[in-house]
Each structure stands twice: as structure tokens, then as C-alpha cells.
Amino acid sequence: MIAPKYHIFVCTSCRINGTQQGFCYQKKSVDLVRKFMQEIDDRELSSECMVTNTGCFGICDKGPICVVYPEGIWYKNLDEEAVERICEEHLEGGVPVKDYRI
Ligand code: FES
């Protein structure tokens, strides 16, 4: 893969010691990483989208959180429906999803 068109960073509350604790992890954000990967694969966007799990963004009360680059758009309160909409409207359609933006 060359540089992806979109890079999605999903907080899974990863700590520097390798453990996963914290709000986003407790809110099943690891499942949301899998959901992003599945949706991207189903939509045949794998050649232009990359998903990476990250540590805390510091706004845990709004989690689960993801950030989509190159725009640097932050999304909050993620669930499976939010992931589907971000994939359809933002990654496929090029229009960020207002309902989940911070
Ligand atoms: S644990 Fe996800 S933003 Fe803090």
C-alpha cells in the first residue's frame, strides 16, 4: 500500500505498557476496529483506507473516539451504526458525518 487516502485512528485505550484499559475499551472499541475493517473490506476500500488502533485522545467521556485523516475530523460516541455511516458517507462519499463530529 502507498499512502492511504484515509487513515482512521480508533481509540482502544492502549497504554504504553501494552495493556488496554479505559473508557473506549470498556465501550467495546476493539469491536469497532473490527467493524471498520469489515466495512472497508465489504466496500472494497482496502486499497485506500487504513485503520489503526491508538491510545487515549484525552476526551474519554465522549468515547469511543476515532479521528479520520487527512482532514483530521474527530468523531465521538461511536457505535456500529456510526461506523457504517462514516464508511458510507465519509470514506465512500467524501462527506464527513455531522451527527458524530466533535
Ligand atoms: S480512552 Fe479513548 S479517548 Fe480516552
Backbone and ligand atoms as CSV (ligand in chain L), in Angstrom:
chain,resi,resn,atom,element,x,y,z
A,1,MET,N,N,0.838,-1.200,0.000
A,1,MET,CA,C,0.000,0.000,0.000
A,1,MET,C,C,0.872,1.248,0.000
A,2,ILE,N,N,0.487,2.213,-0.802
A,2,ILE,CA,C,1.147,3.517,-0.730
A,2,ILE,C,C,0.429,4.284,0.379
A,3,ALA,N,N,0.640,5.573,0.469
A,3,ALA,CA,C,-0.072,6.338,1.493
A,3,ALA,C,C,-1.570,6.216,1.259
A,4,PRO,N,N,-2.325,5.851,2.321
A,4,PRO,CA,C,-3.761,5.676,2.131
A,4,PRO,C,C,-4.458,7.013,1.918
A,5,LYS,N,N,-5.587,6.967,1.230
A,5,LYS,CA,C,-6.403,8.173,1.056
A,5,LYS,C,C,-6.970,8.605,2.408
A,6,TYR,N,N,-7.438,7.620,3.180
A,6,TYR,CA,C,-7.971,7.889,4.517
A,6,TYR,C,C,-7.268,6.998,5.532
A,7,HIS,N,N,-6.917,7.597,6.678
A,7,HIS,CA,C,-6.347,6.834,7.779
A,7,HIS,C,C,-7.229,7.071,8.995
A,8,ILE,N,N,-7.785,5.984,9.512
A,8,ILE,CA,C,-8.742,6.072,10.616
A,8,ILE,C,C,-8.059,5.568,11.880
A,9,PHE,N,N,-7.955,6.442,12.874
A,9,PHE,CA,C,-7.361,6.073,14.160
A,9,PHE,C,C,-8.487,5.887,15.165
A,10,VAL,N,N,-8.583,4.685,15.714
A,10,VAL,CA,C,-9.660,4.373,16.658
A,10,VAL,C,C,-9.044,4.159,18.037
A,11,CYS,N,N,-9.544,4.903,19.031
A,11,CYS,CA,C,-9.036,4.735,20.398
A,11,CYS,C,C,-9.504,3.408,20.965
A,12,THR,N,N,-8.542,2.567,21.350
A,12,THR,CA,C,-8.866,1.347,22.083
A,12,THR,C,C,-8.237,1.399,23.466
A,13,SER,N,N,-7.899,2.610,23.895
A,13,SER,CA,C,-7.372,2.846,25.239
A,13,SER,C,C,-6.049,2.114,25.476
A,14,CYS,N,N,-5.244,1.929,24.439
A,14,CYS,CA,C,-3.957,1.246,24.602
A,14,CYS,C,C,-3.039,2.059,25.514
A,15,ARG,N,N,-2.422,1.399,26.462
A,15,ARG,CA,C,-1.473,2.047,27.364
A,15,ARG,C,C,-0.059,1.735,26.901
A,16,ILE,N,N,0.890,2.542,27.368
A,16,ILE,CA,C,2.280,2.412,26.953
A,16,ILE,C,C,2.862,1.050,27.362
A,17,ASN,N,N,2.290,0.437,28.416
A,17,ASN,CA,C,2.782,-0.875,28.856
A,17,ASN,C,C,2.106,-2.027,28.113
A,18,GLY,N,N,1.281,-1.692,27.121
A,18,GLY,CA,C,0.678,-2.733,26.302
A,18,GLY,C,C,-0.694,-3.176,26.750
A,19,THR,N,N,-1.114,-2.744,27.939
A,19,THR,CA,C,-2.447,-3.145,28.387
A,19,THR,C,C,-3.501,-2.240,27.775
A,20,GLN,N,N,-4.717,-2.733,27.724
A,20,GLN,CA,C,-5.828,-1.928,27.245
A,20,GLN,C,C,-6.801,-1.746,28.404
A,21,GLN,N,N,-6.909,-0.515,28.841
A,21,GLN,CA,C,-7.859,-0.169,29.890
A,21,GLN,C,C,-8.435,1.174,29.510
A,22,GLY,N,N,-9.532,1.523,30.133
A,22,GLY,CA,C,-10.067,2.850,29.887
A,22,GLY,C,C,-11.405,2.816,29.208
A,23,PHE,N,N,-11.960,4.005,29.060
A,23,PHE,CA,C,-13.350,4.161,28.657
A,23,PHE,C,C,-13.648,3.563,27.292
A,24,CYS,N,N,-12.881,3.923,26.284
A,24,CYS,CA,C,-13.197,3.445,24.933
A,24,CYS,C,C,-13.113,1.921,24.858
A,25,TYR,N,N,-12.119,1.359,25.505
A,25,TYR,CA,C,-12.005,-0.107,25.533
A,25,TYR,C,C,-13.226,-0.722,26.201
A,26,GLN,N,N,-13.643,-0.144,27.319
A,26,GLN,CA,C,-14.817,-0.658,28.036
A,26,GLN,C,C,-16.087,-0.522,27.198
A,27,LYS,N,N,-16.104,0.443,26.287
A,27,LYS,CA,C,-17.265,0.643,25.420
A,27,LYS,C,C,-17.118,-0.136,24.106
A,28,LYS,N,N,-16.309,-1.199,24.146
A,28,LYS,CA,C,-16.205,-2.145,23.018
A,28,LYS,C,C,-15.569,-1.558,21.761
A,29,SER,N,N,-14.585,-0.682,21.944
A,29,SER,CA,C,-13.981,-0.059,20.759
A,29,SER,C,C,-13.152,-1.051,19.939
A,30,VAL,N,N,-12.696,-2.132,20.560
A,30,VAL,CA,C,-11.981,-3.143,19.762
A,30,VAL,C,C,-12.939,-3.739,18.722
A,31,ASP,N,N,-14.189,-3.946,19.129
A,31,ASP,CA,C,-15.191,-4.433,18.160
A,31,ASP,C,C,-15.416,-3.407,17.048
A,32,LEU,N,N,-15.294,-2.126,17.383
A,32,LEU,CA,C,-15.489,-1.082,16.371
A,32,LEU,C,C,-14.329,-1.059,15.376
A,33,VAL,N,N,-13.130,-1.374,15.838
A,33,VAL,CA,C,-11.999,-1.509,14.910
A,33,VAL,C,C,-12.301,-2.628,13.913
A,34,ARG,N,N,-12.786,-3.748,14.427
A,34,ARG,CA,C,-13.139,-4.873,13.551
A,34,ARG,C,C,-14.253,-4.463,12.583
A,35,LYS,N,N,-15.206,-3.710,13.083
A,35,LYS,CA,C,-16.329,-3.261,12.244
A,35,LYS,C,C,-15.816,-2.356,11.114
A,36,PHE,N,N,-14.921,-1.431,11.450
A,36,PHE,CA,C,-14.324,-0.578,10.417
A,36,PHE,C,C,-13.627,-1.444,9.364
A,37,MET,N,N,-12.844,-2.412,9.804
A,37,MET,CA,C,-12.093,-3.242,8.863
A,37,MET,C,C,-13.041,-4.045,7.973
A,38,GLN,N,N,-14.105,-4.560,8.561
A,38,GLN,CA,C,-15.068,-5.341,7.781
A,38,GLN,C,C,-15.803,-4.465,6.771
A,39,GLU,N,N,-16.249,-3.294,7.228
A,39,GLU,CA,C,-16.978,-2.382,6.328
A,39,GLU,C,C,-16.080,-1.930,5.169
A,40,ILE,N,N,-14.835,-1.631,5.484
A,40,ILE,CA,C,-13.894,-1.182,4.452
A,40,ILE,C,C,-13.651,-2.302,3.443
A,41,ASP,N,N,-13.540,-3.517,3.954
A,41,ASP,CA,C,-13.345,-4.662,3.074
A,41,ASP,C,C,-14.586,-4.897,2.209
A,42,ASP,N,N,-15.761,-4.870,2.840
A,42,ASP,CA,C,-17.015,-5.100,2.103
A,42,ASP,C,C,-17.216,-4.060,1.003
A,43,ARG,N,N,-16.770,-2.847,1.260
A,43,ARG,CA,C,-16.958,-1.760,0.295
A,43,ARG,C,C,-15.794,-1.656,-0.698
A,44,GLU,N,N,-14.876,-2.606,-0.598
A,44,GLU,CA,C,-13.705,-2.663,-1.483
A,44,GLU,C,C,-12.893,-1.367,-1.440
A,45,LEU,N,N,-12.708,-0.878,-0.197
A,45,LEU,CA,C,-11.934,0.348,0.014
A,45,LEU,C,C,-10.572,0.053,0.647
A,46,SER,N,N,-10.201,-1.213,0.705
A,46,SER,CA,C,-8.975,-1.596,1.414
A,46,SER,C,C,-7.722,-0.967,0.821
A,47,SER,N,N,-7.747,-0.681,-0.476
A,47,SER,CA,C,-6.553,-0.114,-1.096
A,47,SER,C,C,-6.380,1.364,-0.761
A,48,GLU,N,N,-7.417,1.997,-0.227
A,48,GLU,CA,C,-7.301,3.427,0.054
A,48,GLU,C,C,-7.594,3.819,1.494
A,49,CYS,N,N,-7.910,2.834,2.348
A,49,CYS,CA,C,-8.210,3.152,3.745
A,49,CYS,C,C,-7.392,2.266,4.679
A,50,MET,N,N,-6.884,2.868,5.726
A,50,MET,CA,C,-6.127,2.123,6.737
A,50,MET,C,C,-6.737,2.411,8.107
A,51,VAL,N,N,-6.842,1.369,8.935
A,51,VAL,CA,C,-7.385,1.518,10.288
A,51,VAL,C,C,-6.286,1.173,11.286
A,52,THR,N,N,-6.104,2.047,12.280
A,52,THR,CA,C,-5.083,1.832,13.308
A,52,THR,C,C,-5.706,2.068,14.675
A,53,ASN,N,N,-5.450,1.165,15.622
A,53,ASN,CA,C,-5.929,1.413,16.986
A,53,ASN,C,C,-4.902,2.231,17.745
A,54,THR,N,N,-5.387,3.074,18.632
A,54,THR,CA,C,-4.499,4.015,19.329
A,54,THR,C,C,-4.769,4.032,20.833
A,55,GLY,N,N,-3.973,4.828,21.508
A,55,GLY,CA,C,-4.203,5.134,22.912
A,55,GLY,C,C,-5.175,6.291,23.042
A,56,CYS,N,N,-5.292,6.765,24.280
A,56,CYS,CA,C,-6.301,7.759,24.659
A,56,CYS,C,C,-6.082,9.110,23.971
A,57,PHE,N,N,-7.178,9.704,23.502
A,57,PHE,CA,C,-7.151,11.049,22.922
A,57,PHE,C,C,-7.445,12.124,23.977
A,58,GLY,N,N,-7.761,11.708,25.193
A,58,GLY,CA,C,-7.956,12.663,26.279
A,58,GLY,C,C,-9.366,13.219,26.398
A,59,ILE,N,N,-10.307,12.643,25.681
A,59,ILE,CA,C,-11.706,13.080,25.798
A,59,ILE,C,C,-12.581,11.842,26.010
A,60,CYS,N,N,-12.200,11.077,27.011
A,60,CYS,CA,C,-12.800,9.758,27.236
A,60,CYS,C,C,-14.318,9.812,27.404
A,61,ASP,N,N,-14.821,10.876,28.027
A,61,ASP,CA,C,-16.265,10.930,28.278
A,61,ASP,C,C,-17.074,11.020,26.990
A,62,LYS,N,N,-16.432,11.315,25.875
A,62,LYS,CA,C,-17.116,11.363,24.585
A,62,LYS,C,C,-16.886,10.088,23.770
A,63,GLY,N,N,-16.176,9.133,24.331
A,63,GLY,CA,C,-15.805,7.941,23.601
A,63,GLY,C,C,-16.940,6.964,23.392
A,64,PRO,N,N,-16.676,5.982,22.574
A,64,PRO,CA,C,-15.463,5.745,21.795
A,64,PRO,C,C,-15.220,6.830,20.731
A,65,ILE,N,N,-13.934,7.102,20.522
A,65,ILE,CA,C,-13.470,8.175,19.639
A,65,ILE,C,C,-12.711,7.579,18.454
A,66,CYS,N,N,-12.847,8.233,17.284
A,66,CYS,CA,C,-11.919,7.978,16.190
A,66,CYS,C,C,-11.596,9.304,15.518
A,67,VAL,N,N,-10.469,9.332,14.840
A,67,VAL,CA,C,-10.053,10.514,14.090
A,67,VAL,C,C,-9.724,10.056,12.668
A,68,VAL,N,N,-10.263,10.779,11.692
A,68,VAL,CA,C,-10.055,10.418,10.289
A,68,VAL,C,C,-9.172,11.469,9.620
A,69,TYR,N,N,-8.050,11.010,9.069
A,69,TYR,CA,C,-7.143,11.872,8.311
A,69,TYR,C,C,-7.266,11.517,6.835
A,70,PRO,N,N,-7.063,12.476,5.920
A,70,PRO,CA,C,-6.245,13.671,6.112
A,70,PRO,C,C,-6.971,14.870,6.703
A,71,GLU,N,N,-8.298,14.825,6.845
A,71,GLU,CA,C,-8.997,16.022,7.308
A,71,GLU,C,C,-8.785,16.303,8.791
A,72,GLY,N,N,-8.459,15.261,9.561
A,72,GLY,CA,C,-8.320,15.437,10.999
A,72,GLY,C,C,-9.665,15.635,11.672
A,73,ILE,N,N,-10.648,14.899,11.217
A,73,ILE,CA,C,-12.001,15.011,11.769
A,73,ILE,C,C,-12.178,14.016,12.909
A,74,TRP,N,N,-12.621,14.543,14.042
A,74,TRP,CA,C,-12.805,13.729,15.237
A,74,TRP,C,C,-14.279,13.331,15.340
A,75,TYR,N,N,-14.506,12.051,15.609
A,75,TYR,CA,C,-15.855,11.536,15.819
A,75,TYR,C,C,-15.980,10.997,17.237
A,76,LYS,N,N,-17.184,11.154,17.796
A,76,LYS,CA,C,-17.452,10.742,19.179
A,76,LYS,C,C,-18.603,9.748,19.241
A,77,ASN,N,N,-18.766,9.176,20.426
A,77,ASN,CA,C,-19.902,8.283,20.716
A,77,ASN,C,C,-20.110,7.228,19.637
A,78,LEU,N,N,-19.023,6.623,19.210
A,78,LEU,CA,C,-19.113,5.643,18.132
A,78,LEU,C,C,-19.854,4.392,18.577
A,79,ASP,N,N,-20.631,3.874,17.652
A,79,ASP,CA,C,-21.217,2.543,17.785
A,79,ASP,C,C,-21.221,1.947,16.371
A,80,GLU,N,N,-21.820,0.779,16.219
A,80,GLU,CA,C,-21.753,0.129,14.904
A,80,GLU,C,C,-22.449,0.953,13.829
A,81,GLU,N,N,-23.553,1.600,14.174
A,81,GLU,CA,C,-24.255,2.434,13.195
A,81,GLU,C,C,-23.374,3.616,12.779
A,82,ALA,N,N,-22.680,4.205,13.729
A,82,ALA,CA,C,-21.794,5.339,13.414
A,82,ALA,C,C,-20.685,4.898,12.459
A,83,VAL,N,N,-20.136,3.721,12.702
A,83,VAL,CA,C,-19.067,3.218,11.832
A,83,VAL,C,C,-19.595,3.009,10.411
A,84,GLU,N,N,-20.793,2.435,10.307
A,84,GLU,CA,C,-21.388,2.236,8.974
A,84,GLU,C,C,-21.578,3.568,8.259
A,85,ARG,N,N,-22.073,4.560,8.994
A,85,ARG,CA,C,-22.310,5.871,8.363
A,85,ARG,C,C,-21.008,6.558,7.984
A,86,ILE,N,N,-19.988,6.451,8.823
A,86,ILE,CA,C,-18.690,7.064,8.495
A,86,ILE,C,C,-18.110,6.403,7.246
A,87,CYS,N,N,-18.250,5.082,7.158
A,87,CYS,CA,C,-17.725,4.387,5.978
A,87,CYS,C,C,-18.494,4.784,4.722
A,88,GLU,N,N,-19.816,4.844,4.838
A,88,GLU,CA,C,-20.629,5.161,3.659
A,88,GLU,C,C,-20.516,6.627,3.260
A,89,GLU,N,N,-20.697,7.515,4.223
A,89,GLU,CA,C,-20.798,8.940,3.889
A,89,GLU,C,C,-19.441,9.630,3.773
A,90,HIS,N,N,-18.510,9.276,4.650
A,90,HIS,CA,C,-17.214,9.956,4.648
A,90,HIS,C,C,-16.203,9.247,3.738
A,91,LEU,N,N,-15.974,7.958,4.017
A,91,LEU,CA,C,-14.926,7.256,3.268
A,91,LEU,C,C,-15.330,7.000,1.820
A,92,GLU,N,N,-16.609,6.672,1.608
A,92,GLU,CA,C,-17.074,6.442,0.235
A,92,GLU,C,C,-17.546,7.732,-0.422
A,93,GLY,N,N,-18.315,8.519,0.319
A,93,GLY,CA,C,-18.951,9.696,-0.273
A,93,GLY,C,C,-18.142,10.981,-0.170
A,94,GLY,N,N,-17.141,10.995,0.713
A,94,GLY,CA,C,-16.308,12.184,0.845
A,94,GLY,C,C,-16.904,13.289,1.700
A,95,VAL,N,N,-18.037,12.974,2.379
A,95,VAL,CA,C,-18.694,13.998,3.200
A,95,VAL,C,C,-18.685,13.550,4.664
A,96,PRO,N,N,-18.012,14.288,5.554
A,96,PRO,CA,C,-17.991,13.916,6.967
A,96,PRO,C,C,-19.404,13.850,7.557
A,97,VAL,N,N,-19.566,13.008,8.568
A,97,VAL,CA,C,-20.878,12.771,9.181
A,97,VAL,C,C,-21.068,13.736,10.345
A,98,LYS,N,N,-21.918,14.721,10.164
A,98,LYS,CA,C,-22.109,15.777,11.177
A,98,LYS,C,C,-22.590,15.237,12.509
A,99,ASP,N,N,-23.451,14.225,12.480
A,99,ASP,CA,C,-24.085,13.745,13.714
A,99,ASP,C,C,-23.086,13.250,14.755
A,100,TYR,N,N,-21.919,12.835,14.333
A,100,TYR,CA,C,-20.950,12.268,15.283
A,100,TYR,C,C,-19.700,13.119,15.450
A,101,ARG,N,N,-19.653,14.261,14.751
A,101,ARG,CA,C,-18.445,15.097,14.823
A,101,ARG,C,C,-18.324,15.792,16.168
A,102,ILE,N,N,-17.105,15.991,16.579
A,102,ILE,CA,C,-16.834,16.771,17.794
A,102,ILE,C,C,-16.607,18.211,17.385
L,1,FES,S1,S,-9.779,6.128,26.443
L,1,FES,FE1,FE,-10.467,6.745,24.448
L,1,FES,S2,S,-10.348,8.923,24.488
L,1,FES,FE2,FE,-9.605,8.307,26.432
